[in-house]
Structure formats: structure tokens, C-alpha cells
Amino acid sequence: MELPHLYVLILLLNMFDYSSGITYNKGDTEARFACGSEGIPPKDEMIKLYLSSDDLKIQCFFQSEVEFTTKEFLSVFTSAGLAPSLEIINSTYTGIFHFNLTLYSDRVYWLIDIPRENITKNTDIASVEEWLVRITLQYGLNIYTTEGTLLDTVREPILHWKLGTMMKKTTIHQLYPHVVDLKTTKCPCANDVALLGFVMNTTFDGVYIGLSFSGFGDYDDTQWYNLTDMIYSQVGEEHRQLSVVDMVLTNHFLVILTSLGLFISGDLRYPSSSVLMLSRVDFCGFERVDYIKGKLWYNERCFANREHFEVDYVTITFDRNRTLSEANSCFYSKEPFLDWLPCLPPVPKGTKTILSTVITFLVDQEQSSAVYLFHNQKNTIVSVRILKHNKLDLIQKFPLFSFPSSFSSPVGMIFHPRSHFLYAYGNQVWLSIDGGNTFDLIADFHDDIIKNTYHSFYTSDITLVSQSGKVYLTKAGLGKYSKIGSISDKIFTLYYDHMGLIHKLTPDHFEAGGSLAAFRNSKGIFGQAFDMGFDTALAPQYLTLNEMIFYAYVPKNEPKDTVYTKQFYDIHFGKLIHSRKTGTAYIRKVFQHNTPEGFLSSVIAELIDPFGIEEVNESSCLSSSLSISEAGNYSYKLSLQLQTPGIISSFQDSDIEKTVVIPGYSSFLITTILDNENALAVATMPEIVPRNMTFQKDSWFLYNFGKRNGQTWNIYAKPCNYWFQQHDDSLSLSVLKYIDLGKSHTFKMKVIPNTKVLRTLEIPLLQVIAGNPNLLEVKVEGYFDETNSYIMEVSTASKTLHQGSTSLEFIVWGASTECYVTTFVPMLKSSCSYLKSMHHIPGEIIPLEDWMSGVYVNNQGFNMIKVLPINYRPPSNMGIAIPLTDNFYHADPSKPIPRNLFYKSKRAGKFKQCANATTRKECNCTNDQKFSYAVAFSDCREKVPRFKFPVIQYPVSLQVYSEDGNFPVETPYLVTVTEVNNRENWNLSDWM
């Protein structure tokens, strides 16, 4: 009988989580709901739902550590009038659906059945966003919120193809000993749809690729394909040593670089056969030795509801110097990737140039420019050129940016997905927020080199993996990073799924990071929290009661090649110093310097918890008074004077590397014990060393931050220190806003400090960056409220007749890398929304029931509805017998195509909704699609308005339909009239 009372209390407590916006970083979220669209869902796994051509049926169970049955939980919640709500969200859409409150006596789960057309009416194959789903016990209250994904398997392009010959598990197992590396690529709009390719050694030929639509959640769910025969059909059987080298899956195409050449798929949206066909790109002068060292580069962007100005580019670089006698070492192409152009301009004859290798070449879609990363024996530089009409301008857009000589081993450059953050990486990591004009140093790894970076667009996570196997984490746009562990596997790759959960993939198994009970933390595959401390002693120096400096000691005899291992670096910025005894301090600043002697680096830290001092039983010298004198060679002698006879008080070897702290004066790090009463030390601040002074017992203190007698201090990442809250209608971290001409949109966000100890600096807590500052007018207003929370309102407006897209990055610059959300990147399009459409208002309205019957007789006895013939195509200007349009009407793939005798007619005409279908029934046309005027649904259109020929003085009346209502077309809209089937026997005589 206590169960109902227990849950009444829980529900009342949880009601205080209600807010008008979504708040992130409040702590790990327990996944209380286990839901599935295909059978009984597994417990403790991320919710992954799949939308097919049928209705979406979801079963949800409630998970709890309390030992009560699911049926008892459902009974308690139902009796309180509570049932889960389901939110389906993408960047432009939010739908809310409610589970059935009524339970059947034998049911142990909640059930919801949603017709597909209530979620989306589209069924054509296209690059579409994977939805975020959010399930809560009651809509509007943040009770037991659990998140997951919903993938539309009907529309996802790559899922409609067989990539090659399907492989059995036993065949896959035979490949493992020959795999030397792994390559992954994922769908830009649905990151759970991904490909994994095996890079083979020279003893085994073949192209073997695995396809997953569940984010590599289960190895057994991956479908493996053998593409070897298809590749050899293009290059000939005489070639050997075939293997995958690299892969890129764009919005509409698959690009595969192999050891025998580059291969491109056809448009994935138009399946012409069940097996995917590839065509080879010929690069003159390039052979296998070049291809195996090639690299594909891609700026990942989701082009759902694609605009005409949105196009994918892929570039390829080869590891060879470009000379006057050699072919270009870098090429680029835009979809459909038929024409590949050299990325470097020709070198004029007689010009002396320093031979440079093109490390990376990227296309910046936001600023319509091309970004190069060059390297030669002398330096590493970034060059940016304007890209116009797919042609490179010879003039530099920005001055060349030269990295310092310390960036000696560049590996690559990459844009963080769906953003304008540009990273260059190698033995250092650099960040540009302005498209390559300037760069800031994020990390220096010295003799280690970052070989690969892995990115999540949703959580803004960036994982860096070095050649030594060390793993680091940073967040997009954040100027700090953390060491999170290491990987010992010889062959592996990392992969982020759509929700930002990281996976480690090896040839024979997959492993997901983190536990789903706290799925916000996805770094579990790299071990426990990693100590970012280093092997030396620290000397604390108080500045105020709440602020201190820690100096890192470097002994005089330290070898030059290991000096860097005993210093503070940028990685320590924003971290916490912990004492083994007690105490914690937050590192606010990092310094590199040459003085004082023995200290090459230091940090300023804000005290959170006081550090424990040494006691007399740990250091007997504390029972004496202390005097300080110069010993020469930048050393000072510390001398003890016993104050109480009979008490043992002396320096001991265990006091080495302890620090003498005297309030108001320099601190002293003990380096040598001379005898029981004397020791040598180095001063942290020689300018304020006390001279000719004696400090009585209890007026000086000892702190132990040494390493001599075991580890006494550690540095760890700081727990998340800010909450991030969205105040507008954005329910997701992935947001797209259309801003039409003359319109505007305002974002409002709040950053809430969640620590009561650290000072809140009176400077803006949010940084705002526009990817293309010339596209939209952006106004920013920020202020602190009475709770020390920082609120920012950003207004964006379209003022010019210029279409394009830009990211708008919001960065909580002071946030810890442990925060789930540090960066919010909405996309803005200066364009007309796909939810806004222009409609022709017919002169005479035909009721729906008459459309259904196909008969509507006007007052002259004329039937105004025409039922089109099967597979009808309108005539062209060459005559009725030679249709040239690509649009079919009343399509039925099982029936013959009329008027298809001439060559031009046979080349024209493409099924859209009916692509890959064999009958009209398989086209799955809805009633809305059958009456739609959209070209995308011409296959479904069966009936059209009928007019007596010739049609003259037909009035054209237009209205705009949008989320905000309907209104007549007027200024500033400029209407262009075209005929969708390319007929020319019409003209527009007047505007009505």
C-alpha cells in the first residue's frame, strides 16, 4: 500500500523541473523509458525507432531500480491520470503525440499507434533528417525525460540499395587477420546510417563495406557487402592488391577511394536497379602508389529540404609534391562528381616557387571559398581563395596565415559538421572561427601527433586521437580540452551516432561508450577519469585569501628533451587541482615564463576548498622558528631555531619538495636537506623574499605538493559549471530557421552558473559568431539578471536580395568540457521556408468529392476534370508524339510507357515517387499526393483541371501559404512563371 504514496512524493518533487525552455547540463539523465517500434525493446539501451511505410507503433516500458513490476508502475501512473507523451523533433518541426491512458488488464506497457501521414506525408527518397524523440511522463513537465531517435527508412537513400554481394558472417570472420585499418562515413542528415570499410593488407584483395542504420549499436545488425567484382569490372582483372582507402557518403552520392582508383555512385535518390553501380574517375598519371596515399575531404552538411545554392563538394589530395612536370596533387568536384578540377592554379613558366604539399583542401559553403593547408620544409600555411561558379579565383581572399615553426607535423584540416569552426591538427591543434583568416592555438602535443578527429554535430563533441593512442576531448568552439584516456587496440576507429554517443569500432566487435543510465557521459570506453597532472612538484603562492599561484618545478639537471613534461600547458586551463590531503582550486590562467629560476610555468587558481597543511607529526620542523638567507645561485637557505627545549624539530628527507608558505612573502620550495637544521630552497617570488627576518613557530606553514614520496596532487576536468537554457520554441540542439526577405527571428538563451563557490565574472558568458557575417543583419543584446544568470537575445534579419545559409555559433566559453552542451549552432537560411508555398487560386473551385469521382460539370455542361492516361507525359514543342519532360503523371511502372518511340523521349522521363517500384500500388501514393500540384508528386497525380482549347485571358491569382497563415502575393515577392514541362506555347499577357 506504500507504493502510491511513494510515487505521489516523487511526482511532486519532479514537478519543480518545469520550465518554459529546455535546460541542459543539469546532470546525467536516467533513461527511465525503454521503447521500441519493433517488438519488445531491450532495457538500458538508447531508444531507436524506425518509421516504415506502415503506421508507427511504439511500446514503452518503465524502468526502475525499485522491485515492483512494470504492471504495478503503469497502474499507479494511470490512476493518477499520467501517461507518456512523445515529442518528434527535427530542425524545423515538432510534433506531440500522447500515449493511450487506458490500459488493458493484461498489458504491461504503454502503446501508441501513429499513422505515418500524421508524422510526414512524404514518401519520396530524399536526404531527410533523422528525428529526435523525447518521451516524458507528462508533456510540459520534465518527468523521467528519455531521448532517442526516429529514422525514416522509407526515404533514406542508401537503404534502398544493395551495395554489392551480401556476405555471410563466416566470410567476414575470414577477413579479420588481413585488416590493417578501418574507415567510416555517415549520412550527413541521419548519422545513425553509416558505412564501415575494411582497409586490407597486400595479402588479401577486396572492397568490403558494412552498412548500419542503427548507429553500429550491434555488430550482428550490420549488413556486409563485397564490392570487389564491381570494382574489377571497371579496372580489369589484371590489377591486384585492391582495398578501400577512404570513403565519403554525401547527401546524395557515395564516393569510395580504393587502391585502384576513385569510384562514384549514381544519385542514391533514384534507384534504377537493386545493386548500386559505381563509375571510375580517371586521374591521368596516377597509379596505385598514389591512390593508397590519397585522402578524401568533405565538409559535412545536411541538405534536407535542399535549396538551389546548397551543393556538396568532395576533394581528394595525394601525398606527392607538385612540380612543373607532374600532375596536380589535389582535385575537387561538386555533385554529381563527374568533372574533377585541379585545386591549384597553373604555375607560370619561369616562376620560382617553394614546393609545398597540399595537406588538405576544403570548400567553405557558407563563405563560398576554398581553404588550403600547405606544408613544406620551412613552414605551414593556410590560403583562402574565392570560389565562384565552381571556379577558383586567383586572388587571395585573406592574407596567407603562417603557423609558427612549432606546428611542424600537420596532418589535416576539417570543418566541424554543420558549423563554421575550422580545425587544423597534427602535433598541435588550431581553431579558426573566421574561415581561415586567423587561427588560435588550442593544444600542443609536442612529440605526439593527432592522427584522427571524430565529431558529433549534436553534442559538439570533438575527440582527438594521437598516434600513441592517447585520447583527448574538446567541444566545438571551446578554447580548452581534456585528456580522457587511451586506446590500446591496434586496429580501431571511433564513430559518433546521431545522438552524440561515441562508439569504438574494431574489425570483430563494436563497443559503445558510457552507460545508458547516464548516457550523457559517453567516454566510458576510454577508462575512468584521467589525471592530467605531471611528474614534478608544485609550489603554492597565495595572492589573496581566495586566489593563489602554483609554480611547476623544473630541476636544474633536467634533460632538455624532457623539460616540457614538467610544465603547465593549455590543457590545464579550466581544470581543477586536487590535493591528496584536502583542497581544490580552479585554474583560471596558464603562464609560460623563464623566471623565477626553476619555474618555467605557473597557473593562477581560484580556491574552492582550502588545502590542507602539514602537521607537526608529519614535519617536525614546524616546531621551530624559521629564518631565510641567500645561498647564491638563485637558492635560499632555510634555517631552523628551536623555540622549546626538549622537543625534536628538524628537517627530514621527506620534507624535500614541500613548500614553505609565509603569508605576505614569497613561498619556498625545499630542494635539498643540508642537515637537521638547514635546507636549500628556491623562491617563487624573489622580489618579496623576507630578508633579515625570523618567523616564529605557527607563523609559517608547510604544504605538500611534491612527487618524491608518492603522488600528492592531481589535475582533473572540472564538473560542468553552467546550465544552458533555450527560451524560444527550439526543442532541439539542431535548429534551422528560414529568414525571408524583410523578416527577422530572435534567439533567446540563458547561461546559469551552477556553482556557488566560484566568482561570476562580470563579462559576457556567451560568445556569438556568424559563419557568414555578410548574409544577415545580426544584433546582440546581453545582460545579467538578479540571479547572476546571463541572458542573451540575438536578432537576425534579412535585408538584402541575397540567398544563402550561415551558421550562428553560441559558445559558453567558460564551460567545462564535461558539460553536455557548451555550444549551440543553429543554421539560418536567407531564403523562403519549405513550409511556405505559393498556390494558384483557381477561378472555379471544384469540391473534393467531385475530384474523387472525376466528374464536375459546369453550367455549360462541360466536365472540368480530366483523368490522365497511365504514364502520361505532356507533349513538347516537337509535337505530341515526342514528349521531352522528365515528369510522368498517373505513373504505373507495370504498364507500358506511351509515346516512347523516339530516342529523345526514351532518354527523358524519370519516376520519382514510383522509383524502384514495380506496380502503382507500391508507389504508396497518398490522397494528398494524388491531388498535389508539386512536381515531386507528379507520379501520383491522376486528375487535372480541364479547359476548352484555346485558353485565353485565364486569370492568375496567387496566395502564399505559411505557418503564419495565408496572404495574397505582393511586394517584396517577385514572381517568375515557368512551365514545368518545358512547353512554350503560352505567354503572360498581364498581371491580374
Rosetta blueprint (number, residue, H / E / L):
1 M L
2 E H
3 L H
4 P H
5 H H
6 L H
7 Y H
8 V H
9 L H
10 I H
11 L H
12 L H
13 L H
14 N H
15 M H
16 F H
17 D H
18 Y L
19 S L
20 S L
21 G L
22 I L
23 T E
24 Y E
25 N L
26 K L
27 G L
28 D L
29 T L
30 E L
31 A L
32 R L
33 F E
34 A E
35 C E
36 G E
37 S L
38 E L
39 G L
40 I L
41 P L
42 P L
43 K L
44 D L
45 E L
46 M L
47 I E
48 K E
49 L E
50 Y E
51 L E
52 S L
53 S L
54 D L
55 D L
56 L E
57 K E
58 I E
59 Q E
60 C E
61 F E
62 F E
63 Q L
64 S L
65 E L
66 V L
67 E L
68 F L
69 T L
70 T H
71 K H
72 E H
73 F H
74 L H
75 S H
76 V H
77 F H
78 T H
79 S H
80 A L
81 G L
82 L L
83 A L
84 P L
85 S E
86 L E
87 E E
88 I E
89 I E
90 N L
91 S L
92 T L
93 Y L
94 T E
95 G E
96 I E
97 F E
98 H E
99 F L
100 N L
101 L L
102 T L
103 L L
104 Y L
105 S L
106 D L
107 R L
108 V L
109 Y L
110 W E
111 L E
112 I E
113 D E
114 I E
115 P L
116 R H
117 E H
118 N H
119 I H
120 T L
121 K L
122 N L
123 T L
124 D L
125 I L
126 A L
127 S L
128 V L
129 E L
130 E L
131 W E
132 L E
133 V E
134 R E
135 I E
136 T E
137 L L
138 Q E
139 Y L
140 G L
141 L E
142 N L
143 I L
144 Y L
145 T L
146 T E
147 E E
148 G E
149 T E
150 L E
151 L E
152 D E
153 T L
154 V L
155 R L
156 E L
157 P H
158 I H
159 L H
160 H H
161 W L
162 K E
163 L L
164 G L
165 T E
166 M E
167 M L
168 K L
169 K H
170 T H
171 T H
172 I H
173 H H
174 Q H
175 L H
176 Y H
177 P H
178 H H
179 V E
180 V E
181 D E
182 L E
183 K E
184 T E
185 T E
186 K E
187 C L
188 P L
189 C L
190 A L
191 N L
192 D L
193 V L
194 A E
195 L E
196 L E
197 G E
198 F E
199 V E
200 M E
201 N L
202 T L
203 T L
204 F L
205 D L
206 G L
207 V L
208 Y E
209 I E
210 G E
211 L E
212 S E
213 F L
214 S L
215 G L
216 F L
217 G L
218 D L
219 Y H
220 D H
221 D H
222 T L
223 Q E
224 W E
225 Y E
226 N E
227 L L
228 T H
229 D H
230 M H
231 I H
232 Y H
233 S H
234 Q H
235 V H
236 G L
237 E L
238 E L
239 H L
240 R L
241 Q L
242 L L
243 S L
244 V E
245 V E
246 D E
247 M E
248 V E
249 L E
250 T L
251 N L
252 H L
253 F L
254 L E
255 V E
256 I E
257 L E
258 T E
259 S L
260 L L
261 G E
262 L E
263 F E
264 I E
265 S E
266 G L
267 D L
268 L L
269 R L
270 Y L
271 P L
272 S L
273 S L
274 S L
275 V E
276 L L
277 M L
278 L E
279 S E
280 R E
281 V E
282 D L
283 F L
284 C L
285 G L
286 F L
287 E L
288 R H
289 V H
290 D H
291 Y H
292 I L
293 K L
294 G E
295 K E
296 L E
297 W E
298 Y E
299 N L
300 E L
301 R L
302 C L
303 F L
304 A L
305 N L
306 R L
307 E L
308 H L
309 F L
310 E L
311 V L
312 D L
313 Y E
314 V E
315 T E
316 I E
317 T E
318 F E
319 D L
320 R L
321 N L
322 R L
323 T L
324 L L
325 S L
326 E L
327 A L
328 N L
329 S L
330 C E
331 F E
332 Y E
333 S E
334 K E
335 E L
336 P L
337 F L
338 L L
339 D L
340 W L
341 L E
342 P E
343 C L
344 L L
345 P L
346 P L
347 V L
348 P L
349 K L
350 G L
351 T L
352 K L
353 T L
354 I L
355 L L
356 S L
357 T E
358 V E
359 I E
360 T E
361 F E
362 L E
363 V E
364 D E
365 Q L
366 E L
367 Q L
368 S L
369 S E
370 A E
371 V E
372 Y E
373 L E
374 F E
375 H E
376 N L
377 Q L
378 K L
379 N L
380 T E
381 I E
382 V E
383 S E
384 V E
385 R E
386 I E
387 L E
388 K E
389 H L
390 N L
391 K E
392 L E
393 D E
394 L E
395 I E
396 Q E
397 K L
398 F L
399 P L
400 L L
401 F E
402 S E
403 F L
404 P L
405 S L
406 S L
407 F L
408 S L
409 S L
410 P L
411 V L
412 G E
413 M E
414 I E
415 F E
416 H L
417 P L
418 R L
419 S L
420 H L
421 F L
422 L E
423 Y E
424 A E
425 Y E
426 G L
427 N L
428 Q E
429 V E
430 W E
431 L E
432 S E
433 I L
434 D L
435 G L
436 G L
437 N L
438 T L
439 F L
440 D E
441 L E
442 I E
443 A E
444 D E
445 F L
446 H L
447 D L
448 D L
449 I L
450 I E
451 K E
452 N E
453 T E
454 Y E
455 H E
456 S L
457 F L
458 Y L
459 T L
460 S L
461 D E
462 I E
463 T E
464 L E
465 V E
466 S E
467 Q L
468 S L
469 G L
470 K E
471 V E
472 Y E
473 L E
474 T E
475 K E
476 A L
477 G L
478 L L
479 G L
480 K L
481 Y E
482 S E
483 K E
484 I E
485 G E
486 S E
487 I L
488 S L
489 D L
490 K L
491 I L
492 F L
493 T E
494 L E
495 Y E
496 Y E
497 D L
498 H L
499 M L
500 G L
501 L L
502 I E
503 H E
504 K E
505 L E
506 T L
507 P L
508 D L
509 H L
510 F E
511 E E
512 A E
513 G L
514 G L
515 S L
516 L H
517 A H
518 A H
519 F L
520 R L
521 N L
522 S L
523 K L
524 G H
525 I H
526 F H
527 G L
528 Q L
529 A L
530 F L
531 D L
532 M L
533 G L
534 F L
535 D L
536 T L
537 A L
538 L E
539 A E
540 P E
541 Q E
542 Y E
543 L L
544 T L
545 L L
546 N L
547 E E
548 M E
549 I E
550 F E
551 Y E
552 A E
553 Y E
554 V L
555 P L
556 K L
557 N L
558 E L
559 P L
560 K H
561 D H
562 T H
563 V H
564 Y H
565 T H
566 K H
567 Q L
568 F L
569 Y L
570 D H
571 I H
572 H H
573 F L
574 G L
575 K L
576 L E
577 I E
578 H E
579 S E
580 R L
581 K L
582 T L
583 G L
584 T E
585 A E
586 Y E
587 I E
588 R E
589 K E
590 V E
591 F E
592 Q E
593 H L
594 N L
595 T L
596 P L
597 E L
598 G L
599 F E
600 L E
601 S E
602 S E
603 V E
604 I E
605 A E
606 E E
607 L E
608 I E
609 D E
610 P L
611 F L
612 G L
613 I L
614 E L
615 E L
616 V L
617 N L
618 E L
619 S L
620 S H
621 C H
622 L H
623 S H
624 S E
625 S E
626 L E
627 S E
628 I E
629 S E
630 E E
631 A E
632 G E
633 N L
634 Y L
635 S E
636 Y E
637 K E
638 L E
639 S E
640 L E
641 Q E
642 L E
643 Q L
644 T L
645 P L
646 G L
647 I L
648 I L
649 S L
650 S L
651 F L
652 Q L
653 D H
654 S H
655 D H
656 I L
657 E L
658 K E
659 T E
660 V E
661 V E
662 I L
663 P L
664 G L
665 Y L
666 S L
667 S L
668 F E
669 L E
670 I E
671 T E
672 T E
673 I E
674 L L
675 D L
676 N L
677 E L
678 N E
679 A E
680 L E
681 A E
682 V E
683 A E
684 T L
685 M L
686 P H
687 E H
688 I H
689 V L
690 P L
691 R L
692 N L
693 M L
694 T E
695 F E
696 Q L
697 K L
698 D L
699 S L
700 W L
701 F E
702 L E
703 Y E
704 N E
705 F L
706 G L
707 K L
708 R L
709 N L
710 G L
711 Q L
712 T L
713 W E
714 N E
715 I E
716 Y E
717 A L
718 K L
719 P L
720 C L
721 N L
722 Y E
723 W E
724 F E
725 Q E
726 Q E
727 H L
728 D L
729 D L
730 S L
731 L L
732 S L
733 L L
734 S L
735 V L
736 L E
737 K E
738 Y E
739 I L
740 D L
741 L L
742 G L
743 K L
744 S E
745 H E
746 T E
747 F E
748 K E
749 M E
750 K E
751 V E
752 I E
753 P E
754 N L
755 T L
756 K L
757 V L
758 L L
759 R L
760 T L
761 L L
762 E L
763 I L
764 P L
765 L L
766 L E
767 Q E
768 V E
769 I E
770 A E
771 G L
772 N L
773 P L
774 N L
775 L L
776 L L
777 E E
778 V E
779 K E
780 V E
781 E E
782 G E
783 Y E
784 F E
785 D L
786 E L
787 T L
788 N L
789 S L
790 Y E
791 I E
792 M E
793 E E
794 V E
795 S E
796 T E
797 A E
798 S L
799 K L
800 T L
801 L L
802 H L
803 Q L
804 G E
805 S E
806 T E
807 S E
808 L E
809 E E
810 F E
811 I E
812 V E
813 W L
814 G L
815 A L
816 S L
817 T L
818 E L
819 C L
820 Y L
821 V L
822 T L
823 T E
824 F E
825 V L
826 P L
827 M E
828 L E
829 K E
830 S E
831 S L
832 C L
833 S L
834 Y L
835 L L
836 K L
837 S E
838 M E
839 H E
840 H E
841 I L
842 P L
843 G L
844 E L
845 I L
846 I L
847 P L
848 L H
849 E H
850 D H
851 W H
852 M H
853 S H
854 G L
855 V L
856 Y L
857 V E
858 N L
859 N L
860 Q L
861 G L
862 F L
863 N E
864 M L
865 I E
866 K E
867 V E
868 L L
869 P L
870 I L
871 N L
872 Y E
873 R L
874 P L
875 P L
876 S E
877 N L
878 M L
879 G E
880 I L
881 A L
882 I L
883 P L
884 L L
885 T L
886 D L
887 N L
888 F L
889 Y E
890 H L
891 A L
892 D L
893 P L
894 S L
895 K L
896 P L
897 I L
898 P L
899 R L
900 N L
901 L L
902 F L
903 Y H
904 K H
905 S H
906 K H
907 R H
908 A L
909 G L
910 K L
911 F L
912 K L
913 Q L
914 C L
915 A L
916 N L
917 A L
918 T L
919 T L
920 R L
921 K H
922 E H
923 C H
924 N L
925 C L
926 T L
927 N H
928 D H
929 Q H
930 K H
931 F L
932 S L
933 Y L
934 A L
935 V H
936 A H
937 F H
938 S L
939 D L
940 C L
941 R L
942 E L
943 K E
944 V E
945 P E
946 R L
947 F L
948 K L
949 F L
950 P L
951 V L
952 I L
953 Q L
954 Y L
955 P L
956 V L
957 S L
958 L E
959 Q E
960 V E
961 Y E
962 S E
963 E L
964 D L
965 G E
966 N E
967 F E
968 P E
969 V L
970 E L
971 T L
972 P L
973 Y L
974 L L
975 V L
976 T L
977 V L
978 T L
979 E L
980 V L
981 N L
982 N L
983 R L
984 E L
985 N L
986 W L
987 N L
988 L L
989 S L
990 D L
991 W L
992 M L
